[in-house]
């Protein structure tokens, strides 16, 4: 089911993910499957869960967004992803298929779309589907760390990550990266859906 972590504040965003993929029988298909994508200097998407749905939702940026970057700004791309996530929810409601997927979208807004005229504020949007779609939108406009964990297994990776944040008081980019690395390494020892082949991507304000 994967493990993807994202977090940051007004100065940076760190996104990390493992790279294991299993089949329906729980057998390993790949140990090098990329789930975190840096689309441009200021835009990252990542996913966990059922791959066909995740890829379909992210198609505008994984395919067209790279080739036609000038046609999309970061907010446009985020809105396109949200629209497709809602379409997936409608389709799943019609079919009755049981499915889990989580997608995180991190980026930098434009001056014209924010009251912050000094710098382009960072944002982090999370889309979770497990019978219904929930959406969490965060504007990272202070020094406090906001973070999210995407996974579908029964092992409580979020609890582990929370304990690490509380024990280390991580506030810098390097400290957040260390927390995420420790969380994924712990996950690789306790959750067969996760490996220790970690991929990191970053955005700086």
C-alpha positions in Angstrom: 0.0 0.0 0.0 3.0 2.3 0.2 4.1 4.9 2.7 4.4 8.5 1.6 5.2 11.4 4.0 5.0 15.2 3.3 5.6 18.1 5.6 6.9 21.6 5.8 6.4 25.2 6.8 6.5 28.6 5.1 10.1 28.0 4.1 10.2 24.5 2.7 8.3 21.2 1.9 9.8 17.8 2.2 8.1 14.8 0.5 9.4 11.2 1.0 8.1 7.8 -0.2 9.1 4.2 -0.3 9.2 2.4 -3.6 7.7 -1.1 -3.0 4.7 -2.4 -5.0 2.8 -5.6 -4.2 0.3 -7.6 -6.3 -3.1 -8.7 -5.0 -1.6 -11.8 -3.4 1.0 -9.7 -1.5 3.9 -10.7 -3.6 6.5 -8.0 -4.5 6.2 -6.7 -8.0 8.9 -3.9 -7.7 11.2 -2.4 -5.2 11.9 0.6 -7.4 8.4 2.0 -8.2 8.4 5.8 -8.0 5.5 7.3 -6.1 6.9 10.8 -5.6 7.2 13.1 -8.6 8.7 16.6 -8.9 6.8 18.1 -11.8 8.6 21.4 -11.8 10.8 23.4 -9.4 7.8 24.3 -7.3 5.3 21.4 -7.6 5.4 17.9 -6.2 2.7 15.1 -6.4 2.8 11.8 -4.6 0.5 8.9 -4.0 -0.3 5.7 -2.0 -2.9 3.2 -2.6 -4.5 1.7 -5.8 -2.1 2.6 -8.6 -4.5 2.7 -11.5 -6.7 5.3 -9.8 -3.8 7.3 -8.6 -2.2 7.4 -12.0 -5.6 8.3 -13.7 -6.1 11.2 -11.2 -2.6 12.5 -11.7 -2.5 12.1 -15.5 -2.8 15.9 -16.2 0.5 16.5 -14.5 2.4 13.3 -15.0 1.8 13.4 -18.7 0.7 16.8 -20.1 1.9 18.9 -17.2 5.6 18.1 -17.9 5.3 18.7 -21.7 3.1 21.8 -21.6 4.2 23.3 -18.4 3.5 26.9 -19.6 -0.2 26.0 -20.1 -0.6 25.2 -16.4 0.3 27.1 -13.2 0.6 25.2 -9.9 -2.9 26.1 -8.7 -4.4 25.0 -12.1 -2.7 21.7 -11.8 -3.9 21.2 -8.2 -7.5 22.0 -9.3 -7.3 19.5 -12.1 -6.2 16.8 -9.7 -9.0 17.7 -7.3 -11.6 17.5 -10.2 -10.3 14.0 -11.2 -10.3 12.8 -7.6 -14.0 13.8 -7.3 -14.7 12.0 -10.6 -13.0 8.9 -9.3 -15.2 9.1 -6.1 -18.3 9.2 -8.3 -17.2 6.3 -10.4 -16.4 4.2 -7.3 -19.8 5.0 -5.9 -21.5 3.7 -9.0 -19.5 0.5 -9.3 -19.4 -0.2 -5.5 -15.7 -1.2 -5.8 -13.8 -1.1 -2.6 -10.7 1.0 -3.0 -8.2 3.1 -1.2 -6.1 5.9 -2.5 -4.3 8.9 -1.1 -2.7 11.7 -3.1 -0.7 14.7 -1.9 -0.1 17.9 -3.9 2.5 20.3 -2.8 3.4 23.5 -4.5 4.1 27.2 -4.5 1.3 29.7 -5.3 1.6 32.7 -7.6 1.8 36.3 -6.3 -1.5 37.1 -8.0 -3.3 34.3 -6.1 -2.2 35.4 -2.7 -2.1 38.4 -0.4 1.5 37.6 0.4 3.4 40.0 -1.8 6.8 39.2 -0.3 7.0 35.6 -1.4 4.9 32.9 -3.1 3.3 30.9 -0.2 3.6 27.2 -0.1 0.6 24.9 0.0 -0.1 21.2 0.7 -3.3 19.5 -0.3 -4.2 15.9 0.7 -6.9 13.8 -1.0 -7.9 10.6 0.8 -10.4 8.0 -0.5 -11.5 5.0 1.6 -15.2 4.7 0.8 -15.6 8.5 0.5 -13.3 11.3 -0.5 -11.9 13.7 2.2 -9.9 16.8 1.2 -7.5 18.7 3.5 -6.0 22.0 2.2 -3.2 23.7 4.1 -1.5 27.0 3.4 2.0 26.9 4.9 2.2 30.5 6.1 4.0 30.2 9.4 7.0 28.4 10.9 5.1 25.5 12.5 5.5 22.1 10.7 2.4 20.7 9.1 2.7 17.1 7.9 0.7 14.2 6.5 1.2 10.4 6.2 -0.3 8.5 3.3 -0.6 4.7 3.7 -3.2 2.0 3.6 -1.9 -0.8 5.8 -3.0 -1.5 9.4 0.3 -0.5 10.9 0.1 2.9 12.5 2.9 4.8 10.6 1.2 8.1 11.6 1.6 7.4 15.3 5.3 6.6 14.8 5.9 9.8 12.8 4.1 11.8 15.4 6.2 10.4 18.2 9.4 11.2 16.3 8.3 14.8 15.8 7.4 15.2 19.4 10.7 13.7 20.6 13.0 15.5 18.2 11.1 18.9 18.0 12.0 18.9 14.3 11.6 22.3 12.7 14.3 22.6 10.0 14.3 20.9 6.6 17.1 18.6 7.6 15.3 17.6 10.8 12.0 16.9 9.0 13.9 14.8 6.5 15.5 12.7 9.3 12.1 12.2 10.9 10.6 10.9 7.6 13.6 8.7 7.0 13.3 7.1 10.4 9.5 6.6 10.0 10.0 4.8 6.6 12.8 2.7 7.9 10.7 1.7 10.9 7.8 1.0 8.5 10.1 -1.3 6.4 10.7 -3.4 9.5 7.1 -3.6 10.5 4.9 -3.4 7.4 5.6 -5.7 4.4 4.0 -3.2 2.0 6.9 -0.8 2.7 10.6 -1.0 1.8 13.6 1.1 2.8 14.3 2.4 -0.7 13.5 6.0 0.1 13.0 8.8 -2.5 13.0 12.5 -1.3 11.9 15.6 -3.2 12.0 19.2 -1.9 10.5 22.6 -2.5 11.9 25.8 -1.1 10.1 29.1 -0.7 
